[in-house]
Amino acid sequence: MIELTSLHEAAHVVLSYLSSYHFLTGDIRLTSDSTGETFVTLSRRKLLLEGKEISVDTASDPEVIEDAAIIFYAGLEAERIYCEQNNISLDESHSANDYNYVDQLIDNSNPPFETNRNSLIAFSHQAVLANWEPITQIAEFLQHSHNNSVDAITAIEILDEGFGNNSFQ
């Protein structure tokens, strides 16, 4: 089960790293065999690079919410891929908090959120598949780290090195 949880958190890590508006902060950790934590926040630098105005309304921007949704949906999609590959039943209940958070973001969207959630989930699934190698690398690192925890800076350094050296295909 710890492998599933580490893949779940690693998918959040990698998709945050690749996102248009978000970045990692704090520690990524496995809190039990079936739960973990990854902290994601808005990136001022990424927002400015994408031409987004930074204000109290930024978090309710539908494009910013879509970016966050893809990150949060990625955890369950990583679990889904692993379970399909290993002929294991998927327990979606561990991802309820991610889905509830996305629902909350969508409810607060201004203007109203119009993107189809199923298409976002499908996009997230494809993004996880396309980045399976770095996701598994972060998951393995997380599983073998002290206290099943890694700080965001170390995770970013691992990803910088892998993507910078084109070692992730």
Protein Blocks (a to p, Z undefined) as FASTA:
>chain_A
ZZmmmmmmmmmmmmmmmmmkbccehjdddfbfkbccddddddfklmmmnopacdfklmmp
mklmmmmmmmmmmmmmmmmmmmmmnopacdfklmmmmmmmmmmmmmmgccddfbdfklmm
mmmmmmmmmmmmmmmmmmmmmmmmghiiacfklmmmmmmmmmmnopaZZ
